[in-house]
Amino acid sequence: MRGFSLVEALLALTILSLVVVSFLGFLTEMNDVVRVQGDVTEASEDLRNCVALVVRQIRMAGAGGLPLFAPRPEGGFRPLAVDVVDGFSEGQVMESSAGGEAWTFEPARYPIEGTDVLRIRGVMTTPIYGLAADDFDGRGRCSIQSISPWTGLDQDLTLSGSMCGRPFLFALQAPFTISVGNGQSRDIAQWRVVEISDEAVIENSGGAARMNLSFDDGPSAAFASLNAARAFTVKPAEVFSGGFLDDFVFLVSKNGFGGSSLYRLRVTSGGGARVLAEEMVANVVDLQVALGCDLDGDGQVSEEEWFLSRDRTGGPTGEQMAKLIVFRLSIAIRTQQPDRRWSQEPKSLENGPSMTVGGSGYRYRSMTVCIKPRKADAGTRRMR
């Protein structure tokens, strides 16, 4: 019987090699597709989580009684519960886009060029502690007991101190009665916001714990308008509960791996002396905030009433920002790794920069949402 010749064997081997190479190329291609789709899916999930995180904080802005804005004694308004730095540039101070004021503390990280920075203040994140009149000594000091005067049960005081940011103490004073129409009325709690002047310290006294803190009860420029009666002194006999308010700053900054992430800055001691930077979501490349101000009072925001947006890049004046009723929040994220077949350039958000962090070839996902924060009117206690 006649066997295969050398030429026939070489030809068969060549054909087999071509088939194997083609198959391996197909597997490599499929592996790249699966990897890219996995990256895109992960980026989309991270984006949803990122937006949900920031939206939750925005909706809580001022929930502890700090209004979005307060009137200045000399006229106009100043931002309190919410503030924005638009289009951060290298070397720029953290200057507000409403009123032109610099923020009172420097962040631990610098934002990515052209991205926005969002500050949320007055967020309640701790339990409400029961207070008694004898917890105050009348000289700007308070000692919260571990046993609640309300219930006689233990109060967890370990949530305060340097582990969490607590720049403000709020006190719930005796409620006052308002008319709600049809001859009916209801009691409304009156919030009194004061600033902690020293970090809270937990001590053990006679087998029971207590949290000691000092606070500034003077006519602070930031909080003078928060008391409807314009009284600058906390009346110990009227205070029956208290707690702490958080101060958050959200920004996009470079991380330790050469990319960028969404960071949350928190004040970690009284007076804003220290700032803790927490990395929240990786691969976030842009954060943009547009402010919707109801200038004509019709309850809606038209295109010409949006500020810091594509069509209106300038910031509102203080009086315009006092009519803020909605935020438009835009966040963009990229995939962990580039896609060598992808060349489409992403679109910028609002009036932000071109999103090319990390070079070309990355897939981007972005989301834009509108948020109406719960807020107090400037200089009043009425909650919307």
Protein Blocks (a to p, Z undefined) as FASTA:
>chain_A
ZZddfklmmmmmmmmmmmmmmmmmmmmmmmmmmmmmmmmmmmmmmmmmmmmmmmmmmmmg
oknopafbdcdfkgpjddfkbccdehiaehiacddfehoiacfbdcfbdcdehiacddde
hiafbdcddddfklpgolopacddfbdfklopacdfklgcjkbccfbccdddddddddeb
jhiacddddddddddfbdcddddeehiacddddddfbfcfklmmmpmnlpabdcfklpcb
dcddddddddddddfeopacddddddfbehhlaccdddfbghiabdcddddddfkonopa
cfklpghifklmbccdfklmmmgcbdcdddddddfbdcfkbcbdcddehjbccdfehiah
iacdddddddddddddehiabdZZ
